Amino acid sequence: MRHIVSVLVEDHPRVLTRITSLFARRGFNIESLAVGKTHLPGLSRISIVVLGDDRTIEQVEKQLNKLVEVIKVTDHTEPHVEREMALVKVRTEGVEERLQIKEIVEAFRARPVDVGRSSSIYEVTGDPGKIEGFIAGLEPYGVLEVMRTGAIAMSRGEAILKPRLKKEAV
């Protein structure tokens, strides 16, 4: 089963290494990883996509919560919004091909970010299925390169980020 695990952490060196090592020790391959600052000073959020059963992910969550730098762990099983961004470079030779590619770009609400003589780069944002569909739509024209950010997720509705700050050791 696919899980998106969000980990709210103190923004310190080596925190990412400690967290990813925990997943590696459990034998998980991390499908995607995204890290960024939050609206709270000194805190970052790490979004990790992994495949595993619920019981094993629960054990990983418990071990993550034992790390001093970890403030909160969320396995996004509840209704959530998930997004990813990709840059896709595609061969664009010929007027007819360019017009067909433009239709695909518009259908997926992507946008051109670089247009050259023989290739163009497009940016697309959405859920992983949309990204996959966009890339598949461009395959017949010659996808030259793809760069994806990895998934990020946020709970829907009234659920908000309310970290439980850990007390400092005396």
ABEGO torsion letter per residue (X at the ends): XBBBBBBBBBBBBGAAAAAAAAAAAAGBBBABBBBBBBABBGBBBBBBBBBEBAAAAAAAAAAAAABAABABBBBBABBBBBBBBBBBBBBBBEAAAAAAAAAAAAAAGBBBABBBAABBBBBBBEBAAAAAAAAAAAAAAGBABBBBAEBBBBBBEABBBBBBBBBBBX
